[in-house]
Amino acid sequence: MRVFVIGATGYVGSAVVAALRKRGDAVVRSARTEDAAKKLRDSGAEAAVCDITAPESLRAPAQSCDAVVYAVQYNGADVAAVESAALGELAKSLAGSGKALLYTSGYWVYGNTGDRVADEDSPLDPIALIAYRPGLERIVLDGAQRNVRAIVIRPGVVYGKGAGIPAMWVQSSKEEGAARFVGEGRNRWAMIHRDDLAQLYVLALERAAPSAIYNAGDETSFTVCEMAEAASVGAGASGTVRSWPLEEARATLGAFADALTVDSRITAQRARKDLGWAPRPTTILDDLKNGYS
C-alpha cells in the first residue's frame, strides 16, 4: 500500500509513518516547504510539498496514493475553516476511488462523561477547545457517499517517548520539585500509547469498513493525580504533586486549561473486536515511574 501521511513529522504522524514502513508500505510524507521536503528526500524518504492552508496542494499527492492519513496538529488561526477546507478537498479528490481517508479526531468530542464509559455511538458533547471537530468528522464520513472509505479515529490522551501532555508533569517535577496538574486531579483521562495508536491506524487502513469510527484507548481510568504522582516519582521528585487552580491556569493556558480538567472515559472494544487490535499490557503509570523517556 502507498499511503499519504499529512502531519508525517508530528507526534502521532511520525509514529504512523514508522508503523507503516515496518509493515512494508510506501509512505509519502507531507512537507510544508521545499527545504523541509529536501531534508526528507535526502534521508531517503518520499515527500510532497503541500500545506493544509492551501487545500489544492493536497490533491495530487492524495490521488497518487492508495490511502490518506490526516494526522495534523494545526494550531493556527481559523482552525475550523482551514481544516474543513483541507478535509473537503481530500474527500473530493478521492471521490469515486474507494480509497481510504483516515481522520484523527479525539475523545474530547464526548465531553465530560463522568462515570459513563463512552463508545463510538455515544452522543457527542465536545469541549469548547475542539467544538468544531464533530463537523470535521462529518465532512470525512460524508465521503462514504462518494465511494471514499472514510475512517475516523478518536484517540484518548496520547503518551510515550517522553512527549505529549504527560511530559508537562515531568517538566514541572524537574523544574519545581512537584508535578503540577490543573484542578483537583480527581478527573480521569482515557490514555493511549502513541505506538499502539499507530498500530490501530495500520489495522484500520487494512481492514476498516467505510464510515468506520474507532475509539483508541487502553481501557485504564487513572486519575490525573495518580498519573502526576507517577511522573513525580520517575522524575526524582518523590511523588510530590501540586494543584494549579483552574482560574490561574486559564490565565496562562486559555481554553486548554479546561481541557485538562475533563473527566471522561472511553471503551475501545470495537477496535479490538473488528480489527484484532491489542494495546500493550503496560500502562502510563509504568512509563512515568520509569522515567518517561
Secondary structure in CASP SS format (residue, H / E / C, confidence):
PFRMAT SS
TARGET T0000
AUTHOR 0000-0000-0000
METHOD secondary structure of the structure
MODEL  1
M C 1.00
R E 1.00
V E 1.00
F E 1.00
V E 1.00
I E 1.00
G C 1.00
A C 1.00
T C 1.00
G C 1.00
Y H 1.00
V H 1.00
G H 1.00
S H 1.00
A H 1.00
V H 1.00
V H 1.00
A H 1.00
A H 1.00
L H 1.00
R H 1.00
K H 1.00
R H 1.00
G C 1.00
D C 1.00
A E 1.00
V E 1.00
V E 1.00
R E 1.00
S E 1.00
A E 1.00
R C 1.00
T C 1.00
E H 1.00
D H 1.00
A H 1.00
A H 1.00
K H 1.00
K H 1.00
L H 1.00
R H 1.00
D H 1.00
S C 1.00
G C 1.00
A C 1.00
E E 1.00
A E 1.00
A E 1.00
V E 1.00
C C 1.00
D E 1.00
I C 1.00
T C 1.00
A E 1.00
P H 1.00
E H 1.00
S H 1.00
L H 1.00
R H 1.00
A H 1.00
P H 1.00
A H 1.00
Q H 1.00
S C 1.00
C C 1.00
D C 1.00
A E 1.00
V E 1.00
V E 1.00
Y E 1.00
A C 1.00
V C 1.00
Q C 1.00
Y C 1.00
N C 1.00
G C 1.00
A C 1.00
D C 1.00
V H 1.00
A H 1.00
A H 1.00
V H 1.00
E H 1.00
S H 1.00
A H 1.00
A H 1.00
L H 1.00
G H 1.00
E H 1.00
L H 1.00
A H 1.00
K H 1.00
S H 1.00
L H 1.00
A C 1.00
G C 1.00
S C 1.00
G C 1.00
K C 1.00
A E 1.00
L E 1.00
L E 1.00
Y E 1.00
T E 1.00
S C 1.00
G C 1.00
Y H 1.00
W H 1.00
V H 1.00
Y H 1.00
G C 1.00
N C 1.00
T C 1.00
G C 1.00
D C 1.00
R C 1.00
V E 1.00
A E 1.00
D C 1.00
E C 1.00
D C 1.00
S C 1.00
P C 1.00
L C 1.00
D C 1.00
P C 1.00
I C 1.00
A H 1.00
L H 1.00
I H 1.00
A C 1.00
Y C 1.00
R H 1.00
P H 1.00
G H 1.00
L H 1.00
E H 1.00
R H 1.00
I H 1.00
V H 1.00
L H 1.00
D H 1.00
G H 1.00
A H 1.00
Q H 1.00
R H 1.00
N C 1.00
V C 1.00
R E 1.00
A E 1.00
I E 1.00
V E 1.00
I E 1.00
R E 1.00
P E 1.00
G C 1.00
V E 1.00
V E 1.00
Y E 1.00
G E 1.00
K C 1.00
G C 1.00
A E 1.00
G E 1.00
I C 1.00
P C 1.00
A H 1.00
M H 1.00
W H 1.00
V H 1.00
Q H 1.00
S H 1.00
S H 1.00
K H 1.00
E H 1.00
E H 1.00
G C 1.00
A C 1.00
A E 1.00
R E 1.00
F E 1.00
V E 1.00
G C 1.00
E C 1.00
G C 1.00
R C 1.00
N C 1.00
R E 1.00
W C 1.00
A C 1.00
M E 1.00
I E 1.00
H E 1.00
R H 1.00
D H 1.00
D H 1.00
L H 1.00
A H 1.00
Q H 1.00
L H 1.00
Y H 1.00
V H 1.00
L H 1.00
A H 1.00
L H 1.00
E H 1.00
R H 1.00
A C 1.00
A C 1.00
P C 1.00
S C 1.00
A E 1.00
I E 1.00
Y E 1.00
N E 1.00
A E 1.00
G C 1.00
D C 1.00
E C 1.00
T C 1.00
S C 1.00
F C 1.00
T E 1.00
V H 1.00
C H 1.00
E H 1.00
M H 1.00
A H 1.00
E H 1.00
A H 1.00
A H 1.00
S H 1.00
V H 1.00
G H 1.00
A C 1.00
G C 1.00
A C 1.00
S C 1.00
G C 1.00
T C 1.00
V E 1.00
R E 1.00
S E 1.00
W E 1.00
P C 1.00
L H 1.00
E H 1.00
E H 1.00
A H 1.00
R H 1.00
A H 1.00
T H 1.00
L H 1.00
G C 1.00
A H 1.00
F H 1.00
A H 1.00
D H 1.00
A H 1.00
L C 1.00
T C 1.00
V C 1.00
D C 1.00
S C 1.00
R E 1.00
I E 1.00
T C 1.00
A C 1.00
Q H 1.00
R H 1.00
A H 1.00
R H 1.00
K H 1.00
D H 1.00
L H 1.00
G C 1.00
W C 1.00
A C 1.00
P C 1.00
R C 1.00
P C 1.00
T C 1.00
T C 1.00
I H 1.00
L H 1.00
D H 1.00
D H 1.00
L H 1.00
K H 1.00
N C 1.00
G C 1.00
Y C 1.00
S C 1.00
END
